[in-house]
Amino acid sequence: MNLAVPIPESARGSALPRTIDLSYPSNRYAVGASAASALAARLLGGSWPEAALVGVNAFAAWACARELDPDHAQTATVALPLAAAAAWMGRPARPLAAAALLSGVRALSGTTGRVDAGMDVPVLAGLTALAALSGDRAAALPVAGAAALTPGLEKPWVAALALLPGLRVTPSASVPATLVALAALLAAPRLAAPESVTAEADQGGRVLPGRVRRSRQVAGAAVGAAVVAGQAASVLPLAVAALAVGLRRAAR
């Protein structure tokens, strides 16, 4: 029985999509726990849209943690409920911001083992522009960084799109998201320090430690920029993932 959600044939050369294979316990946990988070938010009095956003943030934090820490599934396991709680108690990242954050760190970490400039550059540029235009400028930074720094892409002009003026009101500050972001910044020295990586990319071969470290550095920079700009809610999933990685490394 095939329990995987496959990648469309047209996107199989891209650095961005990954198969959700439900034969792996960690993937089943991510899907089930994200759905449970959304249901809990609904039962606690949230509307269905609010509950869905809690689930989206929970899953995005799990997925970002898998990109930032590909050797340690338990990091993502910790990140998911923390993101769900912070999203419920405060203000969650919007879906577009969550997609931009995840796409950025995935391309930077190189966990798919693929890259297709003809496909990936337009997608990354579009996400950068849309995140900036929607008022989530801090969330545009990782995806802009991915377009500029990912081997095989290296299009620094995409970063200019992060400067586009917002057409929507920037989300107001969220105390839970800000606290998570500040905690992630305190853990940033652990997050950014060199570390060996043994995980295999989806297409075979090793995930390169240097790329994972760069992804972590960009994540830390984006979280810092979000705190300064009062946009911690926009990067909540990434901040939670970065914090979880830092805590895992500090506990060793």
DAHU-V408759 format. One record per helix or strand of 2 or more residues. SS is the DSSP state (hx for helix, st for strand). FROM is the first residue (numbers start at 1). TO is the last residue. Records with the same first field share a line. If there is no record, write none. Layout:
SS->FROM-TO / FROM-TO
//
This chain:
st->4-5 / 20-21
hx->9-11 / 25-43 / 48-68 / 73-89 / 95-109 / 117-133 / 137-149 / 156-163 / 175-186 / 188-192 / 209-229 / 232-250
//
